[in-house]
Amino acid sequence: MELPDADLKTDTAGKRQHFQKDFFYRLVRLKKRKIMGKYQKLIFTILTGQADNKIKFIDLCNLLKKLGFEERVRGSHHIFRKEGIIEKINLQKDGSHAKPYQVKQVRNLIIKYKLMEKI
């Protein structure tokens, strides 16, 4: 698997955000050594953006809970909120997977609020 540049970029409202290089390199080293935990692997997959359509819905929900988000369910909508974060995340299933655009929203929040350091 080819890894993207250390300056992984994502576009949010026309602005480019760069997340910390040292965190990305640390994840790459852990992945090469095969000593990453389940949530570290999931964050790595989300941040690389190469498999947005293959992220399991339940795994994404559990990751958000592990990051400190509170879940509220209204019908098929799973709404996640966290104190100190303005945006709320609304997830819906697409079969057993999360919808790709929602994975991108989670990726943007992880980068914006540097939530990857919490795992």
N, C-alpha and C positions, 0 to 999 in steps of 0.2 A: 504494500500500500504506500503510495507516495504521499508524503505529508506536505501541507502547505507551508508557505513562508512563516517565519517566526512572527512576523508582523501581520498576523491574521486580521483581516479587515472585514467589517460588516457595515452595511449601509443603513443608517437610521436617519430618516428624514433628510437625506442629502448630505449628512455629515459622516465622515469616516471616523470610526473609533478603533483604537489599537489597544489590545489588552496586554498585560505585562508579559514580556518575553521570557522572563525567568520562570514564570509559572508554566508556560507552554513547554519550555525545554525540560522542566522537571517532569511533566506528564509524559513527554516523549521518552525520557530515560526510564521512567517506571514501566512504560509499555514495552520497551525493548527488553527489560529484565523480567517481564511478566509477573510483576508483583503489585499490580494495581487492584484495588477493590472494585466491587460492582459499580458503585456510584462514581468513582474516579474514571472508570472506563466509559460510563454513560456521559459524563461531562466532556470527556475527550471527544467522543463521537459527536456530541452536540456542537462543540466549539469548532471542530473541523468542518462541519456542515456538509459532509459527504454522504450522509445516510438519513436525511431528515424524514424520509418516507418509511424508514424501517425502525423507528423508535417505538417501542411498545408503550401503549397508553398508561398501563398500570405502573411501569417503570418510571415514566415521566412524573406521574402523580406522586409516587413514593419519593422521588428525588426532591420535588418541591417541598414535601413535608419535612424531609431531612434538612433542607435549607432553612426551615423555620416558618414556612408558609402555613396558614390555617386554611382548611378546605371547607367549602360550603357547597352542597349539592342541591340544585334546583332542576328536577327532571333529568335531562341528559347533560346538563351543563355543570361542570365542576369548576367552581370559582375559587381562586387562590388569592389571598391577601396576606400582606406582611407589614407590620408596623415599620415606618421609615421608608417604605417604597410606595410611591404615588400610584403607579400603575397596578391594575389587578389583572390576573391571568384567567382567561376563560377557556377551558379545554373541553373538547368533545371527542368521543371515540369515532374512529373511521375503521370499522371492523374491530380488530384488536390493537390497532396502531393509533398513534396520535396523528393529527393532521399536520402536514409539513409546514404550513404557514404558522401554526401555533408553536411548533418546535423552534422556528425562527424567532418568534416573539420571546420565548424562554431564553434563547441564546443571547438576544439583545439585552435582556434584563440581567443575565449572569455577567455579561461584560460591563454593562453600565454601572452596576452596583458592586462589582468585584465579588460576586457571591461564590466564585470558584475557590476562594481562599477558605471558605467555611468547611469544606470537605476534607 
